């Protein structure tokens, strides 16, 4: 009896290769944000000032951004499996460097930089590898699963790090992070050795017909994104403004609602303009941010951070599609958006170190709210202007 080849409809989305990529992303992203959320605390416990510790955090994020253009070169030359291995190896090595207790400052700086290099490669190769793991008609769902994995890893990693660093010594914490990276290594066996490209072209969602780069529109989109993600990084690294509060529960609440907000905003983009969705997201973010800056610890603060997280998620989803449209291609838009994401997290270290030291937490978050209000108004005025390219375009069919 002959067996016919399975039809595309019978093919699975959660293929072994996609599950492997998701596993690597889970441990890679999760471990990075374990370190990200605790770097300032570890630095201050070593005797560094908040400004110095925040500067090291920024240096780590500079490494994340700087290495990203190299990731496609590594992928093309060595293939996805070896590139994933290089990313995980760098993250593991960074945690081992942090164990050099005789040279604590060198260990903290070098370990953070090496971890950042590994994470920067992982961010790029993770997304690039997804299309080769599923049939073309399953790519949308596959990217959705991958996005949920990375968002979930971030949501778990940051508060888990803040909790763990309070109940175990820094050396034990580093060994634990190193162990998490090792757990991802077996998944490499299911990763294709060579990059596979699909023969089926799919249209770029949200890409303008003319394919032109609109610098004004792109920068106008990225300005609010940078402020939102700087605020996001501040909360992950420094916690809420309320005194005498354990930040883990509050950050978990924010992260969960950021995932919900991103999912619901993405779903609404089939029916609504990304400009309107992003405008609403900015407003919700501002409301949550102001109350997060002013409220004391308690249930009200948790609710405020839920609102803040929902707004951040909505801005993330809508701004990504707007970047595709304004950049003229999904490739350029994706690069611009991801670079802004990482730069925002990096700048958070400097803003938090300076602001928390000289202004205090509440004023620092209020300053972020003022900055977001200004760039948010500019965003609305730009895209709602009758002469703007966005206003002249008819709504795209999706």
matplotlib code that plots the C-alpha trace (Angstrom):
import matplotlib.pyplot as plt

x = [0.0, 1.4, 1.1, 0.5, 2.4, 0.6, -1.3, -0.3, -3.5, -2.3, 1.1, 1.7, 2.6, 4.3, 7.0, 10.0, 12.2, 9.8, 9.5, 13.3, 13.5, 10.9, 12.8, 16.0, 14.2, 12.5, 15.8, 17.9, 15.4, 14.5, 18.1, 19.0, 16.2, 17.1, 20.5, 19.0, 16.6, 19.2, 22.3, 21.7, 21.0, 24.1, 26.2, 24.9, 25.5, 29.1, 29.4, 28.8, 26.5, 23.2, 24.6, 27.6, 25.5, 23.0, 25.9, 27.0, 23.4, 23.6, 26.9, 25.4, 22.5, 25.0, 26.6, 23.2, 22.5, 26.1, 26.3, 22.9, 24.2, 26.6, 24.0, 22.7, 26.4, 26.9, 23.6, 24.5, 28.0, 27.6, 23.8, 21.2, 22.4, 25.9, 24.7, 22.3, 25.1, 27.3, 24.6, 24.0, 27.7, 28.3, 25.4, 26.8, 30.4, 29.0, 27.5, 30.8, 32.8, 30.5, 31.8, 35.3, 34.9, 38.5, 37.9, 34.3, 34.1, 35.8, 33.5, 30.4, 31.3, 32.8, 30.1, 27.4, 28.9, 29.5, 25.9, 24.7, 26.6, 25.0, 21.5, 21.9, 22.7, 19.8, 17.3, 18.0, 18.6, 15.5, 13.2, 15.2, 15.0, 11.3, 10.3, 12.5, 10.7, 7.1, 5.3, 4.8, 1.1, 1.8, 4.3, 1.9, 0.9, 4.6, 5.7, 2.8, 3.9, 7.5, 6.4, 4.4, 7.4, 9.8, 7.2, 6.5, 10.2, 10.7, 7.6, 8.9, 12.6, 12.6, 10.5, 12.0, 15.4, 14.3, 12.9, 15.8, 18.5, 16.8, 16.8, 20.2, 23.8, 24.9, 27.3, 24.5, 22.3, 25.0, 25.3, 21.5, 21.5, 24.3, 22.3, 19.3, 21.4, 22.6, 19.0, 18.5, 21.5, 19.7, 17.2, 20.0, 19.7, 16.3, 17.5, 18.3, 22.1, 21.6, 19.3, 16.3, 14.3, 10.7, 9.9, 6.5, 6.5, 4.1, 3.1, 4.4, 1.7, 1.4, 4.0, 3.3, 2.7, 5.5, 8.0, 9.5, 11.2, 9.3, 11.9, 9.6, 6.9, 9.3, 11.0, 7.6, 6.6, 9.8, 10.0, 7.0, 8.3, 11.6, 10.0, 7.6, 10.4, 12.7, 9.9, 9.5, 13.2, 13.1, 10.4, 12.2, 15.5, 14.5, 11.0, 8.0, 8.4, 6.7, 9.1, 9.4, 7.9, 9.0, 8.8, 8.4, 4.6, 4.1, 6.4, 4.6, 1.3, 2.6, 4.2, 1.1, -1.0, 1.7, 1.3, -2.5, -2.4, -0.1, -2.2, -5.5, -3.9, -2.6, -6.0, -7.7, -5.3, -7.3, -10.2, -8.7, -5.9, -2.6, -2.4, -5.6, -4.5, -1.1, -2.7, -5.0, -2.0, -0.1, -3.0, -3.4, 0.3, 0.3, -2.6, -0.9, 2.5, 1.2, -0.6, 2.4, 4.6, 2.3, 0.5, 1.9, 2.3, -0.9, -3.7, -4.1, -0.5, -0.9, -3.9, -2.0, 0.9, -1.6, -3.0, 0.5, 1.5, -1.6, -0.8, 2.9, 1.7, -0.7, 2.1, 4.4, 2.0, 0.7, 4.1, 5.6, 3.1, 3.5, 7.2, 6.7, 4.5, 6.8, 10.0, 8.7, 9.5, 9.1, 12.9, 13.8, 10.8, 11.8, 15.4, 14.3, 11.8, 14.1, 17.0, 14.7, 13.5, 17.0, 18.2, 15.3, 16.1, 19.7, 18.9, 16.8, 19.9, 21.3, 17.9, 17.3, 20.8, 20.7, 17.0, 16.6, 19.8, 19.2, 15.4, 13.9, 11.8, 8.5, 9.9, 11.8, 8.6, 6.8, 9.5, 9.0, 5.3, 5.9, 8.3, 5.8, 3.0, 5.1, 6.1, 2.6, 1.0, 3.6, 2.7, -1.0, -0.6, 1.7, -0.5, -3.8, -2.7, -4.6, -1.3, 0.4, 1.1, -0.8, -3.9, -3.8, -3.6, -6.7, -6.9, -5.0, -6.9, -5.7]
y = [0.0, 3.4, 6.3, 9.7, 12.7, 14.7, 17.7, 21.1, 21.2, 18.1, 19.5, 20.6, 24.0, 22.8, 20.9, 19.4, 22.2, 25.0, 23.4, 23.4, 27.1, 27.9, 25.9, 27.7, 31.1, 30.2, 29.5, 32.1, 35.0, 33.9, 33.7, 37.1, 38.8, 37.0, 38.8, 42.1, 42.5, 41.8, 43.5, 46.8, 45.0, 42.9, 45.9, 48.0, 45.1, 45.1, 48.7, 50.4, 53.4, 53.1, 55.3, 53.0, 49.9, 51.4, 52.3, 48.7, 47.7, 50.2, 48.8, 45.3, 46.6, 48.3, 44.9, 43.4, 46.1, 46.2, 42.4, 42.2, 43.0, 40.2, 37.5, 37.2, 36.8, 34.0, 32.3, 32.4, 31.1, 28.5, 27.7, 28.1, 25.2, 26.5, 30.1, 29.1, 27.2, 30.3, 32.5, 30.0, 29.5, 33.2, 33.5, 30.5, 32.0, 35.3, 33.7, 31.9, 35.1, 36.6, 33.9, 35.5, 36.7, 37.9, 40.5, 41.5, 44.6, 42.9, 39.9, 42.0, 44.1, 41.3, 38.8, 41.3, 42.2, 38.6, 37.7, 40.7, 39.5, 36.1, 37.5, 39.9, 37.0, 35.0, 37.7, 37.9, 34.2, 33.1, 35.0, 34.1, 30.4, 30.2, 30.2, 27.2, 25.1, 25.1, 25.1, 28.6, 28.6, 27.9, 30.8, 33.2, 30.9, 29.8, 33.4, 33.8, 30.8, 32.2, 35.6, 34.2, 32.2, 35.2, 37.4, 34.7, 34.1, 37.8, 37.9, 35.0, 35.8, 39.4, 38.9, 35.5, 37.1, 39.8, 37.1, 34.7, 37.3, 38.0, 34.4, 33.1, 34.3, 35.9, 33.0, 30.5, 32.7, 32.7, 29.0, 28.6, 30.9, 28.9, 25.7, 27.2, 27.7, 24.1, 23.0, 24.6, 22.7, 19.4, 21.3, 22.1, 18.6, 19.5, 22.7, 22.5, 22.6, 24.9, 27.8, 26.8, 29.3, 28.9, 28.9, 30.4, 34.1, 35.7, 39.3, 41.8, 42.7, 46.4, 47.2, 50.3, 49.6, 51.9, 50.4, 53.8, 54.5, 57.3, 58.6, 61.1, 58.6, 56.0, 58.3, 59.6, 56.0, 55.1, 58.1, 56.9, 53.4, 54.4, 56.2, 53.3, 50.7, 52.8, 52.9, 49.2, 48.7, 51.0, 48.9, 45.6, 46.8, 49.2, 48.2, 50.5, 53.8, 52.7, 52.3, 49.1, 47.0, 43.6, 44.3, 40.8, 40.6, 44.0, 43.2, 39.8, 41.6, 44.1, 41.4, 39.3, 42.2, 43.3, 39.9, 40.2, 43.8, 42.7, 39.8, 41.8, 44.7, 42.4, 40.9, 44.3, 45.4, 43.3, 45.7, 49.0, 51.3, 50.8, 54.5, 54.4, 51.3, 52.8, 56.1, 54.3, 52.3, 55.5, 56.9, 53.7, 53.6, 57.2, 56.5, 53.5, 55.2, 58.2, 56.1, 53.7, 56.7, 58.1, 55.2, 53.4, 49.7, 47.7, 46.5, 49.8, 49.8, 46.3, 47.4, 50.5, 48.3, 46.0, 49.0, 50.1, 46.6, 46.4, 49.8, 48.8, 45.6, 47.5, 50.0, 47.1, 45.4, 48.4, 50.1, 47.0, 47.1, 50.9, 50.4, 47.9, 50.5, 53.5, 51.6, 50.3, 46.6, 44.2, 43.7, 47.3, 47.9, 44.9, 46.0, 49.5, 48.3, 45.7, 48.1, 50.7, 48.0, 47.1, 50.7, 51.6, 48.8, 50.0, 53.7, 52.6, 51.8, 55.3, 57.0, 54.9, 55.2, 59.0, 59.6, 57.4, 58.8, 62.6, 62.8, 59.8, 57.1, 59.0, 62.0, 59.8, 58.0, 61.4, 62.7, 59.6, 60.3, 63.9, 62.8, 60.2, 62.9, 65.1, 62.5, 61.0, 64.3, 64.7, 61.2, 61.9, 65.3, 63.8, 60.9, 62.6, 65.5, 65.6, 65.9, 63.0, 59.9, 57.7, 59.9, 59.8, 56.0, 54.0, 51.3, 48.3, 45.0, 42.3]
z = [0.0, -1.0, 1.3, -0.2, 0.9, 3.6, 2.4, 3.7, 5.8, 7.6, 8.4, 11.9, 13.1, 16.2, 14.4, 16.3, 14.8, 15.9, 19.4, 19.5, 18.6, 21.2, 23.8, 23.1, 23.1, 26.4, 28.2, 26.3, 26.8, 30.3, 31.4, 29.9, 31.8, 35.0, 34.6, 33.3, 36.2, 38.9, 37.4, 39.3, 42.6, 42.3, 41.4, 44.3, 46.7, 45.5, 46.6, 43.2, 43.0, 41.2, 38.5, 38.0, 38.0, 35.6, 33.3, 33.2, 32.3, 29.5, 28.3, 28.2, 26.0, 23.7, 23.2, 22.4, 19.8, 18.3, 17.6, 15.8, 12.3, 12.6, 13.3, 9.7, 8.6, 11.1, 10.1, 6.4, 6.9, 9.7, 9.6, 12.3, 14.5, 14.9, 15.3, 18.0, 19.7, 19.5, 21.1, 23.9, 24.4, 24.8, 27.3, 29.3, 29.2, 30.5, 33.5, 34.2, 33.9, 36.6, 39.0, 39.1, 42.7, 43.0, 40.3, 41.0, 38.8, 35.9, 36.3, 36.4, 33.3, 31.2, 32.1, 31.2, 27.9, 26.8, 27.9, 25.9, 22.8, 23.0, 23.5, 20.6, 18.3, 19.7, 19.1, 15.4, 14.7, 16.6, 14.3, 11.2, 11.9, 12.4, 8.7, 8.0, 10.7, 9.2, 5.9, 4.4, 5.1, 8.8, 9.2, 10.8, 13.6, 14.0, 14.5, 17.0, 19.1, 19.0, 20.1, 23.0, 24.0, 24.1, 25.8, 28.4, 29.0, 29.6, 31.9, 33.9, 33.9, 35.2, 38.3, 39.0, 39.0, 41.5, 43.7, 43.5, 44.1, 47.5, 48.7, 47.4, 47.1, 43.9, 43.1, 43.4, 41.2, 38.5, 38.6, 38.3, 35.2, 33.7, 34.3, 32.5, 29.4, 29.5, 29.5, 26.1, 24.4, 23.6, 21.5, 19.1, 17.7, 16.1, 14.6, 10.8, 10.1, 7.1, 6.6, 4.5, 2.5, 1.4, -2.3, -1.6, -1.3, 1.1, 0.8, 3.4, 5.7, 6.1, 3.5, 1.3, -2.3, -3.4, -0.9, -0.1, 3.2, 5.0, 7.5, 9.0, 9.7, 10.9, 13.4, 14.6, 15.4, 17.0, 19.4, 21.5, 21.3, 22.7, 25.7, 26.4, 26.3, 28.4, 31.0, 30.6, 31.2, 34.2, 35.8, 35.1, 36.4, 39.3, 40.1, 40.9, 42.8, 46.0, 48.9, 51.0, 48.2, 46.8, 43.1, 41.8, 42.2, 40.6, 37.6, 37.1, 36.9, 34.4, 32.3, 32.1, 31.0, 28.5, 26.8, 26.9, 25.5, 22.7, 21.8, 21.8, 20.0, 17.3, 16.8, 16.5, 13.8, 11.3, 11.8, 13.0, 11.9, 13.7, 14.3, 16.3, 18.2, 19.0, 20.1, 22.5, 23.7, 24.5, 26.4, 28.4, 29.1, 30.3, 32.7, 34.2, 34.4, 36.3, 38.8, 39.1, 39.9, 42.6, 44.3, 47.4, 47.6, 47.6, 45.4, 43.7, 42.5, 41.2, 39.1, 37.9, 36.7, 35.0, 33.1, 32.3, 31.0, 28.8, 27.3, 26.7, 24.9, 22.7, 21.7, 20.9, 18.6, 16.7, 16.4, 14.8, 12.0, 11.6, 11.3, 8.5, 6.7, 7.2, 6.5, 3.2, 4.0, 6.8, 6.9, 7.4, 9.8, 11.9, 12.2, 13.2, 15.8, 17.4, 17.6, 19.3, 21.7, 22.8, 22.9, 25.1, 27.5, 27.5, 28.1, 31.0, 32.9, 32.6, 33.2, 36.3, 37.7, 37.3, 38.0, 41.0, 42.6, 42.0, 41.5, 43.2, 41.7, 41.5, 39.8, 37.3, 36.2, 36.0, 33.7, 31.5, 31.5, 30.4, 27.7, 26.4, 26.4, 24.2, 21.7, 21.8, 20.9, 18.0, 16.9, 16.8, 15.1, 12.4, 11.4, 11.7, 9.6, 6.3, 4.5, 6.1, 4.0, 6.4, 6.1, 2.4, 2.2, 2.1, 4.8, 3.8, 3.3, 5.6]

ax = plt.figure().add_subplot(projection="3d")
ax.plot(x, y, z, "-o")
ax.set_aspect("equal")
plt.show()
